[in-house]
Amino acid sequence: MKKLFLLSLAACLLGALAMTAGCGSAPDSADTQATEPQVLRVGMDASYPPFGSQNQETKDYEGFDVDIIRAIAAEEGFAVEISNRSFDGLVPALQAREIDVAINDITITDDRRQSVDFSQPYYIAGLGVVVRADNDTIRTAEDLQGKTLGVSIGSTGEEAARKIPGADVRVFNAINEAFLEVQNGGVDAVVNDIPTNEYYVSHTGSKRVRTAEVALTKENLGIAVRKGNHALLAKIDDGLAKIKANGRFAEIYEKWFGKQPPQELLQ
């Protein structure tokens, strides 16, 4: 009996040591996992230069939005994974938890606030107009009445165009399709964000289009997260504030727009 007891005791001690050894290795594993950066899944429609596009040679995503979200992520300790999605699919993707944030020249509106939460503004934009270079009939917002207007689906350009009396609104899946249509004379004008308009006109190979001196709105752009995701929103806002304070934001802004950001955006 004594021998059996001692054998049992020895077995228990060996088991305890094994358990202790196992418990000792768990924190090491957990610590290793803790040092790996969390992946921030970013959705964008990469057809909106200078905000976002895909380099045809390297296949890398590039643009103002890309640089901004990467800079924010670096400040907050995230790795970034970008997926290319249609503009009108970004909010559903957030709601379905397929992505964590959407950054895509997205205007902050009361209607969109019903579905997502927005960061502090990272760009002040507005809606403008692109026309054929030989079109001198559109000089004011009133001149858009009764015209055929090209817009991208789900954009604030579409919202504004539908409010113009008598306008025939043609909706395209991507804004570059609308730009091509105005070149070809299929639409009289394209209603879209001014920075994208100016970038397109300056980088297109032809001189067949120009920006009209028409500003329809002034808008703030924001980074969208799933409604109620307050923890992530706080990190996005914190990272944005940091890059505005340390000068990185101004560097990115000047890189893509050729000028310093307005002071009201840095406050």
N, C-alpha and C positions, 0 to 999 in steps of 0.2 A: 504493500500500500504506500509506504513511504517513497519507494522508488518510483511508483506511478505518479505520486504527487509531485516529486521533483521533476520528472519528465514533463508533466503538464505545466508546471511552473516555468520550466525552461522554454517550452513552446510558446507560452503566453508572453514571456519576455522578448523572445525573438519576434513575435508578431507585433508587439508594441514598438520595438525598434524599427521594424519595417514600416509601420504606420508613421512613426516619427520621421523616418527618412523621406517617406512620400510627402508628408506635410511640409517638410523643409524645402522640397523642390517646387511646390506650387507657387510660392511667392516669386521665385525666380522666373517662372513661366509667365506669371501675371505681369511682373515688371517688364519683361520683354515685350509683351503685348501692349503695355501702356506707353512704351516709347515709340511705337509705330503710329504715324500720323493717321488720324481719322480721314476718310475720303469724303470730300464734299462733292456730291453729284450735281453738276451744273447743266441746266438745259438752256439752249439758245437756238434760234433760227439763223444759221450761219450764211445768210444771204443779205446782210444789212451792213455793208461797209460804210463808214469806217468803224462801226460798232462791233461787228462780228462777221468773219468770212473764213473760208477754208483755202489755204494755200494749195493751188493745184499741183505743185511740184512735190512739196514735202507732206501734204495732207494735214499739216498742223493748223489748228485754229488760231486766228490772229485778229487783232482789232482793239479798240478802246475798251469795250466791255470785257474782253478776254484778259487784258492786262490788269484792269481794275479788280476783277474777282480773284485773279491769281495773287495780286498784291495784298488784298484783304485776307485771303487764305493763309498766306505766308505769315502775316502778323498774328493770326489766331491758331497757327499750328495745324492747318488742314493740308492735305494733298487734294489736288483738283482733278476731277474726271468730267470732261465735257461731252455731252451728247447733242447731236444736231437734230432738231425737231422742228416741225412746222410751227409758225407763230401761234396759231389758234389752238395748238395742242399743248402749249406750255402750262396753262392753268390746270387743265385736266390731269396732266402728268404730276403736278404738285399735289393735287387732291388725291391721286392714286398712290402717292408716296414713291413714284418711280424716280423722281429727282428731288433734291433738297432745296435748291434755289433756281430761280429763272432770272437771267439778266439778258435783256434783248431790246434795248431802246424802248422799254416799257413805260408808258406814261402813267403816272399815279392819278387815278380817277376814283370818284366815290363809288361808281358802279363796280370797278375792279376790287375795291376794298371790301366788298361784300363776299368775295371769294378767296382773297389772299391778304396777307399782311405785307406792308412795304417798309423798306429801310428808309433812312434819311435820304434826301435827293443827292444824286451823284452827277447830275447833268441838268442844265436848264435848256430846254429845247423849245420848239414851236413848229407849227405846220406851215409849210410853204408850197410853192407850185413850180413844176417843171413843164416847159412848153417847147415846141419846136422853135429853132432859132429864127425862122422866118415868120413866126406868129407874133404880130404886134397888136392883137385884139384883146389880149388879157393883160390889163394894167392894174386892176383893182379886184377886190373880192367880189364886187357886184358883177364884174365881167364873166365870172364863172357860172352865172345863172343861165340855165338852158343848154350848157355845154356837156359834152361827153367826157367824163372824168374817170381816170384810172386810179385804183387804190389797191392796197394789199389786204387780204382777208383778216378781219378781226382787229384792224388797226384803228387808232384815233383818226387817221386820215379818212377811213371809211365812214366813221361816225360823223365827221364834219361834212364830208361830201354829201351824205344823205340829207343833211339839213339845208342844202343850197337849193333854192326854188328852181324847179324845172330841170335839175341836173339828171343826166342819164349816167348812173354809176356802174362802171364795169369793175368787177372784183377779180383779182388775180391771186394765185397761191403765193407768189413771191414778188417783191417789189421790183426786181430786175426785169420781170416779165412786163410789168406796167411801163417801165422806162422804155423798153424796146417797142412797145405798142405806140407810145407817143412819138417816137422817132419815125415809125412807119405810117403815122397819120391815122391810126385806128382810134385814138382818143385825142381830145383837144388839149388835155392837161393831166398831169399826175399830181395828186394831193398827198404829201408825205412829209416826214420830218425834215426840217431845213438842213441839218448837218449831213444827212444821207444824200439829200438832193445836191448839195454843193460838192460833196465828194464824188458823186456819180458824174456830174457835169465836167468836173475838172479832170477826171481820169478816163472818161470815155474817149475812144480813139477818133470819133468824128466830131464835127462842129455843128451837128444837126439839132442840138438841144441847148437850152439855156435855162437858168432860174429866173422866174419872173419876180419883180419887186412886190411880192404879195406875201404878207405875214398874217395868217389867219388866227393863230393862238400863241400863247406862251405857256409852256408846260414843264413840269418837273418829272424827271425820270427816276425810277426807283428799282431796287432789287427786291424781287418777290419771294416770299417763303410761304409754306402752307399755313393757312389760317389757324391761329392759335399756337404756332411753334415759337413761343416767346424766347426760349433759351437760344435757339439758333439766330433769331432776329437780333438779340442783344449782342451776339458775337459779330454778326455782320456789321452792325452799327459801330461797335467798338473798333473793329478793324478799319472801317471807313474813316472814322475820326482820327485814328493813328496815322494813316497814310496822308490825310489832309494836313496833319500837324507836322509830319517829318519831311514834307516836300515831295514825297514819291508821287502823290496824286497830281501835283502840278507838272511833274516831269512827263507823266503819261498823257496828260491833257495836251501839253504842247507838242508831244510826239505826233499825235493824231490830228490835231486841229490847228497847229501852227501858231498858237497864241496861248497866253496865260489864262487860267480859269477866272471867271468873275469873282470878285470878293464875296458877294453874297453866297456863293456856292461853298466857300471855304469856312464860313462861320458855323 
